[in-house]
Amino acid sequence: MTPGPVARWVQAARPRTLPAAVVPVVTGAALVRPASIAWLNSILAAIVALALQVGTNYANDYSDGVRGTDAQRVGPFRLTASGLVSPARVRAAAAMAFGIAALSGLLLAARTSWWLVALGATAILAGYLYTGGPKPYGYLGLGEVFVLAYFGFLATVGTVYAQGHGFGAHAWWLGLATGSMAVALLEANNLRDVAGDRASGKRTLAARLGRRRAAWLYVVAVLGVVVGVVGAGEPLAAVLAAIAYAPGVRTAFSPREGRDLLPLLLYSSRVQLGLGALLVVVFVLR
């Protein structure tokens, strides 16, 4: 069924990937405890992260669509590849989202430190170059590195810094955990698209390894979550994280391929939200 005029934009924003933007900001803010939270700074950080995620998703939709990569996809609805929305409109929507991220980031920098402007600029550039430009790094198998860096360390440590709490070790460990959760989402997506990506020449790390061996990428992401949560000082939460991700690991190693792997993305998204909520509660109460 073809989505309506509004629903198609919502679906193309890929709501299931948005926890990757929200969780690092919320958990990073909770790490400094409610009495110390700079609420406006936290809200601005959340807007930056969400706008970057949506902008990246629209930019990915545009770039993959014009390259013809999405013609082989079995995943969520794509605006450009569907032909229902012109590439120019999708590109403009990505630019608008990146503009919102830039404006919010400028306000946050004005309230904290101007060096955040440079980091924000690299984040916008990374969002576009994932599948855009002459040498998109998402096509070179480098997506995991950038996702860990920007949706893990930068988002989490940057949020803690915006609270006026510097760069404590716990923030970096939490950045590893949240970034690894985002990588798990990426692997759920890339495992599903291995066949299509190979056919279209998109050489993600999963496509390079092949469907069977690429399942280990999901395991590595889960291990990153567990190690990061332990490093952040919450071993019990790490055990719960391992248990929560276990069904996802089983799915990753199952014989499922293509469309049959769609539930893995939804499941990984829900685990990330649930684990993020658990960490918030734990950080607030400890």
C-alpha positions in Angstrom: 0.0 0.0 0.0 1.4 3.4 -1.0 1.7 5.8 2.0 -0.1 9.1 1.8 1.5 12.5 1.4 2.4 12.9 5.0 3.0 9.3 5.9 5.6 8.9 3.2 7.7 11.6 4.7 7.4 10.1 8.2 8.3 6.6 6.9 11.3 8.0 5.0 12.5 9.7 8.1 12.9 6.1 9.4 11.4 6.4 12.9 13.0 3.1 14.0 16.4 4.6 13.7 15.6 7.7 15.8 16.5 6.0 19.2 20.1 6.2 17.9 19.8 10.0 18.2 17.7 10.2 21.4 19.3 7.6 23.7 22.9 9.1 23.8 21.6 12.5 24.7 19.1 11.4 27.3 21.5 9.0 29.0 24.3 11.5 28.8 22.1 14.1 30.6 21.0 11.6 33.2 24.6 10.7 33.9 25.0 14.0 35.7 21.8 13.5 37.7 18.6 15.7 37.6 19.7 18.4 40.0 22.7 19.2 37.8 21.1 19.0 34.4 21.2 22.1 32.2 17.7 21.5 30.8 17.9 24.0 27.9 21.3 22.7 26.8 19.9 19.1 26.9 16.9 20.0 24.8 19.1 21.8 22.3 21.4 18.7 22.1 18.4 16.5 21.6 17.2 18.7 18.7 20.6 18.6 17.1 20.9 14.8 17.4 17.3 14.2 16.0 17.7 16.7 13.2 21.0 15.2 12.2 19.5 11.7 12.2 16.5 12.8 10.1 18.7 14.8 7.8 21.1 11.9 7.3 18.1 9.6 6.5 16.7 12.0 3.9 20.2 12.5 2.4 20.6 8.8 2.3 17.2 8.4 0.6 18.2 11.1 -2.0 21.7 9.8 -2.7 20.8 6.1 -2.9 17.8 7.0 -5.0 19.7 8.9 -7.6 22.4 6.3 -7.7 19.8 3.5 -8.2 20.9 1.6 -5.1 17.4 1.6 -3.6 16.1 -0.2 -6.7 17.4 -3.4 -5.0 16.2 -2.7 -1.5 13.6 -4.6 0.5 13.6 -2.2 3.5 11.3 0.7 4.5 9.7 3.0 2.0 12.0 5.4 0.1 10.9 8.7 -1.3 13.3 9.1 -4.2 13.3 5.5 -5.4 9.4 5.4 -5.3 9.2 8.2 -7.8 6.4 9.8 -5.7 8.7 12.7 -4.6 11.2 14.5 -6.8 14.9 14.1 -5.8 15.1 17.9 -5.5 12.4 17.9 -2.8 14.1 15.1 -0.9 17.5 16.9 -1.1 15.8 20.1 0.1 14.2 18.2 3.1 17.7 16.9 4.1 19.1 20.4 3.8 16.3 21.7 6.0 16.9 19.1 8.7 20.6 19.8 8.6 19.8 23.5 8.9 17.7 22.9 12.0 20.6 21.0 13.5 23.1 23.8 12.6 20.9 26.5 14.1 20.3 24.5 17.3 24.0 23.7 17.5 24.9 27.4 17.2 22.6 28.2 20.1 24.1 25.4 22.2 27.7 26.5 21.3 26.8 30.1 22.3 25.8 28.8 25.7 28.7 26.4 26.2 31.8 26.5 23.9 32.3 27.6 20.3 34.4 24.5 19.5 31.1 22.7 19.3 30.5 24.5 16.0 33.5 22.7 14.4 32.3 19.3 15.7 28.7 20.0 14.5 30.0 20.9 11.0 31.8 17.6 10.8 28.6 15.8 11.9 26.6 17.4 9.1 29.3 16.6 6.6 29.4 13.0 7.8 25.6 12.7 7.5 25.7 13.8 3.9 28.8 11.9 2.9 27.5 8.6 4.2 26.0 7.9 0.8 26.5 11.3 -0.9 29.5 12.8 -2.7 32.0 11.2 -5.1 33.3 8.7 -2.5 30.5 7.9 0.0 32.1 6.2 3.0 28.9 4.0 3.5 29.8 2.3 0.3 33.4 1.6 1.5 32.5 -0.3 4.6 33.2 2.6 7.0 29.7 3.2 8.3 30.3 1.5 11.6 33.2 3.7 12.5 31.3 6.9 11.8 28.1 5.8 13.6 30.1 4.8 16.7 31.9 8.2 16.6 29.0 10.5 16.0 26.0 8.6 17.5 28.1 7.3 20.4 31.0 9.4 21.6 30.2 12.8 20.2 26.5 12.7 21.1 27.0 11.3 24.6 30.2 13.0 25.7 29.1 16.2 24.0 25.9 16.2 26.0 27.8 15.6 29.3 30.1 18.5 28.4 27.1 20.7 27.7 26.0 20.2 31.3 29.3 21.7 32.4 30.8 18.4 33.6 33.8 18.1 31.3 34.9 14.8 29.8 34.7 12.2 32.6 35.7 8.6 32.0 32.1 7.4 32.6 30.9 9.6 29.7 33.3 7.9 27.3 32.3 4.4 28.4 28.7 5.4 28.0 29.5 6.7 24.6 30.9 3.3 23.7 27.6 1.7 24.9 25.3 4.1 23.1 27.4 4.1 19.9 27.4 0.3 19.9 23.6 0.3 20.2 23.5 2.5 17.1 25.9 0.2 15.3 23.6 -2.7 16.2 20.8 -0.8 14.4 23.0 -0.3 11.4 23.9 -4.0 11.3 20.3 -5.0 11.5 19.7 -2.7 8.5 22.8 -3.9 6.5 22.2 -7.6 7.2 18.8 -7.2 5.6 20.2 -5.5 2.6 23.3 -7.6 1.9 22.0 -9.1 -1.3 20.6 -5.8 -2.7 23.8 -3.9 -1.7 26.0 -6.4 -3.4 23.9 -6.2 -6.6 24.0 -2.4 -6.6 27.7 -2.1 -5.7 27.2 -0.7 -2.2 30.0 -2.4 -0.4 29.0 -2.1 3.3 31.0 -4.1 5.7 28.2 -6.6 5.9 28.1 -6.8 2.1 31.8 -7.4 2.0 31.6 -10.2 4.6 28.4 -11.9 3.2 25.2 -12.7 5.0 26.6 -15.5 7.3 29.8 -13.9 8.5 28.3 -10.5 8.8 26.1 -11.8 11.7 29.2 -11.5 13.8 29.1 -7.7 13.3 25.9 -7.7 15.3 27.6 -9.7 18.0 30.5 -7.2 18.1 28.0 -4.4 18.5 26.3 -6.1 21.4 29.7 -6.8 23.1 30.4 -3.1 22.7 27.2 -2.3 24.5 28.0 -4.7 27.3 31.6 -3.5 27.8 30.5 0.2 27.7 27.8 -0.3 30.3 30.2 -2.1 32.6 32.7 0.7 32.1 30.1 3.2 33.0 29.8 1.5 36.3 26.6 -0.6 35.9 27.5 -4.3 35.6 23.9 -5.5 36.4 22.5 -3.3 33.6 25.2 -4.9 31.3 23.9 -8.4 32.1 20.3 -7.2 31.4 21.6 -5.7 28.1 23.2 -9.0 27.1 19.9 -10.9 27.9 17.8 -8.3 26.0 20.0 -8.5 22.8 20.1 -12.4 22.9 16.9 -12.8 20.6 18.5 -10.3 18.2 21.7 -12.3 18.1 19.7 -15.5 17.4 17.9 -13.8 14.5 21.2 -12.5 13.1 22.5 -16.0 12.9 19.3 -17.5 11.6 18.9 -18.5 8.0 16.6 -15.5 7.4 17.5 -13.1 4.6 16.1 -9.9 3.0 12.6 -9.0 4.0 12.5 -11.8 6.6 15.1 -9.8 8.6 12.9 -6.7 8.9 11.9 -7.6 12.5 15.5 -7.4 13.6 15.6 -3.6 13.0 12.4 -3.1 15.0 13.6 -5.4 17.8 17.0 -3.6 18.0 15.3 -0.2 18.1 13.1 -1.3 21.0 16.0 -2.8 22.9 17.9 0.5 22.5 15.0 2.5 23.8 14.4 0.1 26.7 18.1 -0.1 27.7 18.3 3.7 27.4 15.3 4.1 29.8 16.9 1.6 32.2 20.2 3.5 32.3 18.4 6.8 32.9 16.6 5.3 35.9 19.8 3.7 37.2 21.8 6.9 36.8 19.1 9.0 38.5 18.8 6.7 41.5 22.5 5.9 42.1 
